[in-house]
């Protein structure tokens, strides 16, 4: 039988030869960083790139503020991980969608950064 969607618990780590994905996992660094637990961390082991993906569903009035907050919040972590993990690039990808379905002007740009097809 299939597990009902409300009982599904995703694995904290998924990995293959090319990618490693952390779900809701604290990222430890040499320095103490206040915000070190993005919702999703996607590491491309071949290209040496990392994407810090954080998801938010705010009210319509807080949409732009929340997107900016995510970028500011995870910038110190991105800088530290780039050096510590020897990455070519660490990108912060805020996925912010309001409770009524509104998105910011940069929403499509952020989704394209994920290279989903």
C-alpha positions in Angstrom: 0.0 0.0 0.0 1.0 3.6 -0.5 1.9 5.9 2.3 -0.7 8.7 2.7 0.7 12.1 1.8 0.1 13.4 5.4 2.3 10.6 6.8 5.2 10.9 4.3 8.5 12.0 5.9 11.2 12.7 3.3 14.7 11.5 3.9 17.1 14.1 5.2 19.8 13.2 2.7 19.4 12.0 -0.9 22.5 11.4 -3.0 23.7 10.0 -6.3 26.9 10.4 -8.3 26.2 13.9 -9.4 24.0 15.5 -6.7 23.6 15.6 -3.0 20.4 17.0 -1.5 19.9 17.9 2.2 16.3 18.5 3.4 15.9 20.6 6.5 19.4 19.9 7.8 21.7 22.2 9.8 24.9 23.0 7.8 27.9 23.1 10.1 30.6 25.6 9.4 33.9 26.8 11.1 32.3 30.0 12.1 29.1 30.4 14.1 26.4 31.5 11.7 22.9 32.3 13.0 21.0 31.1 10.0 22.5 27.8 9.0 19.4 25.6 8.2 17.9 26.3 4.8 14.9 24.2 3.8 16.8 22.5 1.0 20.5 22.4 0.1 21.3 21.1 -3.4 24.9 20.3 -4.1 26.1 19.6 -7.6 29.3 17.5 -7.0 30.4 17.7 -10.6 30.0 21.4 -11.2 31.0 22.3 -7.6 28.0 24.5 -7.1 25.5 24.7 -4.2 22.0 26.1 -4.1 20.5 27.1 -0.7 16.7 27.0 -1.3 14.4 28.4 1.3 10.6 28.4 0.9 8.1 30.9 2.4 4.4 31.5 2.1 3.8 35.0 3.5 0.8 37.3 3.4 0.5 39.4 0.2 1.8 42.5 1.9 5.0 40.8 3.1 5.9 39.2 -0.2 8.8 41.4 -1.3 10.1 41.8 2.2 10.2 38.1 2.8 12.1 37.4 -0.4 14.7 40.1 0.5 14.9 38.7 4.1 15.7 35.2 2.8 18.6 36.5 0.7 20.0 38.7 3.5 19.5 35.9 6.0 21.5 33.2 4.1 24.3 35.4 2.6 26.8 34.8 5.4 26.1 31.0 5.1 26.6 31.1 1.3 29.9 33.0 1.7 31.2 30.5 4.3 30.1 27.4 2.4 31.8 28.6 -0.8 35.1 28.7 1.0 34.7 25.7 3.3 33.3 23.3 0.7 35.5 24.8 -2.2 32.5 25.5 -4.4 32.6 27.5 -7.6 29.3 29.1 -6.8 26.8 29.2 -3.9 23.4 30.6 -4.9 20.5 31.6 -2.6 17.2 30.7 -4.1 14.2 32.1 -2.3 11.0 30.4 -3.3 8.4 32.9 -2.0 4.7 32.5 -3.0 2.0 34.4 -1.1 -1.0 32.7 0.5 -3.1 33.9 -2.4 -0.7 32.7 -5.1 1.1 36.1 -5.8 4.8 36.0 -6.7 7.5 38.6 -7.0 8.9 39.8 -10.3 12.0 37.7 -9.7 10.1 34.5 -8.9 10.6 33.1 -12.5 14.3 34.0 -12.4 14.7 32.0 -9.1 12.9 29.0 -10.5 15.1 29.1 -13.7 18.1 29.0 -11.4 16.9 25.6 -10.2 17.0 24.3 -13.8 13.9 22.3 -13.4 12.4 20.9 -16.6 
